[in-house]
């Protein structure tokens, strides 16, 4: 019979999961036990502190329902989601970098023609024409690529958070030269929810809950890896302190204020309006 | 503006919690982020794996209610609880080692006189006389020490899991020479709950859910640190594989089968019966 000390106990738990039939799960459990115990040995919690941690995690789980995923919010605010983003998509050549999907994507957004106005209501925000292109790593324009787009309104709310139907959300397809354009609203900064345990964690650690203003894209084309990403705005006050560590330099673009009626007429909007542009590059499916 | 890689992202998150006003919370958050990110970098999860982990933790939280604490069960089965036990109580001289409190202690157990029979029903299990003493580190017997005791019945159920009132649970006080004795039942092995996500984890890692048979004690005396511990049985088949890593060599004692009527008469039981004995030594409150 073994009598454990702080080191041999960790070995014993690792030995106990060594019979896990699935090799990947075995690897995950082994690493998890090693790092979890490493943290406990370093922190040296009292029983009361362990119980406080357990109560926190319990509250995080119990805050989750079909509309709210507080554990993802915890993962986001501890930088774990962005770390997995970096690990799982990575950087390949000049391919556009990925970013978090976030909680507001939904399957089956309305399929709209290029040039559509996605802002249903005049109160949705400041008009912003969003243009772009989709190409392969070698520069070949991708015609018919699916551009799935979503953003909040000017008050920082996704359509999901409001009683009406889909708004500021669409699936569009690039034209024969790989271009797309549509009208949305100028993105705004908004706060992630703070009415749950993650909010309490942010307050206890003296952190704000603001996300840098951003637009969401999910772009797919046959033979290419699906790209999930976000675009940010040059000069945004939260670029350096985004609550979920989501900002990547290569995804920050100008949001230009356009005053002239000639430009406005091109996009069938009224001046003044905003304009953002990005050229997306997709990795091949094998990359 | 910083553009994170796998290393600098971890530094950025640690910097973000550096403004935590409470120094202990700052230390805990820093260590947690470091080890959590270290695990993620080592495991290199896909998005699907991260989401599977998040769904698992969510289910653990949602399995908790006022009678069930699945996160403690997770902590127990991953050896974290025993690690905190080792860290927080430790070994001092020949003081009795501590062990897990478990989920079945309740405040305000019936106060019973020495010699009481705690097994209310004939079906409670095989009679077992439990005797012991409580002393200081220097060997001084502690009179009037409170011995809070609880155990399962012979089917492996605590009274809390059954509709009747308190059973196999009591608070007794040592006599003038620091001795105590009472009648319980021979402890049996039982399984921790497997109808939740922790049970799924045990199955996926090819682990059984059995606890080595044990008795629970919480012993207090003025001027001494409260001792929470368990006693185990020599020869038990789960000593080496207890589901929560709870067995300590110094807490394993013989459970002797006594056949003679003379011995039975001493404790007012009928032969044959079982007998267990332990001499508890309490640390001082300052240790």
Interface residues (C-beta under 8 A of the other chain):
Chain A: X1 X2 X3 X4 X5 X6 X9 X10 X12 X13 X16 X17 X19 X20 X21 X22 X25 X26 X27 X28 X29 X31 X32 X33 X34 X35 X36 X37 X38 X39 X40 X41 X42 X43 X44 X45 X46 X47 X49 X50 X54 X57 X58 X59 X60 X61 X62 X64 X69 X71 X72 X75 X78 X79 X80 X81 X82 X83 X84 X86 X87 X88 X204 X205 X206 X207 X239 X240 X241 X245 X247 X248 X249 X250 X252
Chain B: X1 X2 X3 X4 X5 X6 X9 X10 X12 X13 X16 X17 X19 X20 X21 X22 X25 X26 X27 X28 X29 X31 X32 X33 X34 X35 X36 X37 X38 X39 X40 X41 X42 X43 X44 X45 X46 X47 X49 X50 X54 X57 X58 X59 X60 X61 X62 X64 X69 X71 X72 X75 X78 X79 X80 X81 X82 X83 X84 X86 X87 X88 X204 X205 X206 X207 X239 X240 X241 X245 X247 X248 X249 X250 X252
